[in-house]
Each structure stands twice: as C-alpha cells, then as structure tokens.
Amino acid sequence: MTAFASLPTPAILIDRGKLEANIGAMQQWCTTHGVELRPHIKTHKMVEVARRQLAAGAAGLTCAKLGEAEAMLPSGVRSLFVAHSLVDPPQAPRIAALHDALADLRVAVTSEAHAAALSAVAAKTGRKLAVMMAVDTGLGREGVRDLAAARRLAAQLARSPQLELRGFYTHEGHFYGVPRTEQATRARALIGQICAVRDAIDPGLPVWPGCSVSARLIAEQSAGRVQAVRPGAYMFGDLYLTEVTDVMAKEDVAVHVLATVVDKPEPGLALIDAGSKTFASDRTADNIHARAADGRDLAVVRVNEEHGFVRGTATDSLQLGERIAFIPAHICPVINLTDEVTVIEGGRITATWRVEARGKTR
Ligand SMILES: Cc1ncc(COP(=O)(O)O)c(C=O)c1O
C-alpha cells in the first residue's frame, strides 16, 4: 500500500482489473446460459461502471429510483427498469422524460393498490407505461403474495389504458440468509415459483429474478425459463458475498476502504479514521463491519461516526499512521457515502471516478 501513502483517507479504492474481470465473468456466465444481464446500479452508482457493464454485453440496467436512472443516462443505456413502487404524480414529468430518452423504460407494479396509484401517475405522463409485476418469493417486501393476487393484478392491468404488463420480477434478498449448501436447491425452487406465476398469466412474458447471491445459480438452472438476472453487488464484492454467502472469493473483491490507524488507546485495540460515515452501519451476523483485505486478523468490530474500532491478533503490531485496506461488510451503503472513488491499476492510482448517483434517493 506504499503507493497510497499520500492519499487522504478514508478513501474508496477500486481495483480496475478486478472490477473488469468481475463484470466480464458474470456477463460471460449469463451469455453462456442464454440469460440477459441487467445489473442493478444501486451498488456502484457510477456512469464509468455502467458503461463497462453495457460494453461487456449487459442488455440494460436496473435502478431503484428515478434519480439513479437520470444519473445513468450518460452511460448510453437504452433499456432501463426502475424497480420501485412509483406513486407520486409530481414525478410524472421526470418519468415522461426518461420514457422519451430511452428505447425501453419499464417500471415496477407491486400490488393492486399500487397499480391504481401508478395509473394516476402514468395518466399524468401522457404515456403508456410498460410495467414488470413484482412477485414476492420470500423476502416479504414488495410483490404479489400468491397466484390469485397475481391474476387479479394482471386483470386490473389488462383493463388499464395507462399500464401494459411486460414481465415479472422478484428480489430474493432473503438469499443472503441461505447457507451455501442450500443455495442451488433454493434457486431451482425460486425459478419454479416465479415461472408458475408467469405461465399462469402469459407464458410469453419474461421473468427477471436474480440478485448477486442467486444470479449465477438461476442462470445456470434456467433452461430457457428465465430471461434476465439483475445482480447489483457482484462486480465489487463485500463480506456479505465472500464470508456470509460464500459466492465470491476474497481475492476477487474489487473495492476496498483505505483507512489510517490514528491511535492505539489500549492493548488489543486500534482506532482508524473510518467509522459509520464511511462504512455505514451494516454488519455481518458476527457483528463485523469490515475486515483487513490482506488476511491479517484485523476486524472493525464497532463504529462511531469518524472512528472504527479495530480488534484482532494483529492489532498490537500496528503503527500509528499505517494504512490498511478493508473489505466492508456491505458495499452498497459505502459507495453511497462517497463523492468519488480512487481507481488503481497494478498498484498505481490511475483515475478518480465520480459517484454520479450518490444520494439520488428520489
Ligand atoms: C429490486 C432489486 N433488484 C436487484 C437487487 C440487487 O441485489 P444484490 O445487490 O444483492 O445483487 C436489489 C438489491 O437490493 C433490489 O432491491
């Protein structure tokens, strides 16, 4: 890390080689299995990363919020899915502008009540909106809970002059709690669950499941039944993907938080200059906020706003001023807390990228 001795910390480092390798590997996997890749940009929020995903062959992008979608337009994206329950009529002009800027804009429809609210928004856009029906497959968040509800929602959409059903999606965030040994079986069951809904309503429509834990397994077992997956964190990696779910190797993680040891107030404890305003507050089930990337036994076990509490057997050999690269527990909120990231290649700093959709929660 000597090349970074003068870099102000905390800093978010992106290893460009690893990033491009992760983007390429997921794309190749999806292409091999005949499934489109529509990455969720909520993790990276950067045009530079979206451009690389599209150049590698992504069929489109997924966003949570309109602000994210707007921020991604300079990437050249033509097909974009806003996977959130839009209900606000004042957002209509922004939706209309996105609709006109893109070849294919889709938005989520997440319940019968939501379809009514979305119809009113769509009416104000003066455009017919393409919608993807959310199916709850176990997370218990948005989406129809059973086939009867899906049929009722489909019938409601068929009567709507404003909304057109164009497919189905699910977010299986609960896969972060599925042990490695059960992931493949659960992915097969999930394909069956969402395809049963699709087949009962319109077998010609696409289904788009697939988060970073499940995307490869779903693509692999799709056998033509699934048309796209939408993972978000896969090209960066974090402790959730390496330690908790074990779907990624630590060596492949492409983003690190570089922090400086600022004090050692007692034996066995070091303080670093990165706390919850850098790592956010997410933790692994073992209450770890971050771990040293170089394999030393150094874990961030507690965070205050500007301090990280580091414990582990390697703590006592740390020097004040020493810089440590950490893998955070959950990368998505880390990126949302930074204006820019430092790009490294072969141990050298080669660029700074802006996080254009940082804070775009509206
Ligand atoms: C609707 C939706 N799709 C896709 C994703 C991507 O999930 P992951 O970052 O686990 O790949 C998320 C994550 O929250 C999501 O909410």
The ligand as a Gaussian input file, in Angstrom:
#p B3LYP/6-31G(d) Opt

LIG

0 1
 C      -35.144000      -4.865000      -6.755000
 C      -33.714000      -5.256000      -6.592000
 N      -33.088000      -5.873000      -7.614000
 C      -31.799000      -6.253000      -7.549000
 C      -31.059000      -6.010000      -6.407000
 C      -29.602000      -6.421000      -6.398000
 O      -29.275000      -7.196000      -5.285000
 P      -27.746000      -7.555000      -4.966000
 O      -27.058000      -6.291000      -4.659000
 O      -27.863000      -8.483000      -3.829000
 O      -27.208000      -8.199000      -6.165000
 C      -31.676000      -5.369000      -5.321000
 C      -30.935000      -5.115000      -4.084000
 O      -31.416000      -4.605000      -3.103000
 C      -33.030000      -4.981000      -5.413000
 O      -33.666000      -4.369000      -4.391000

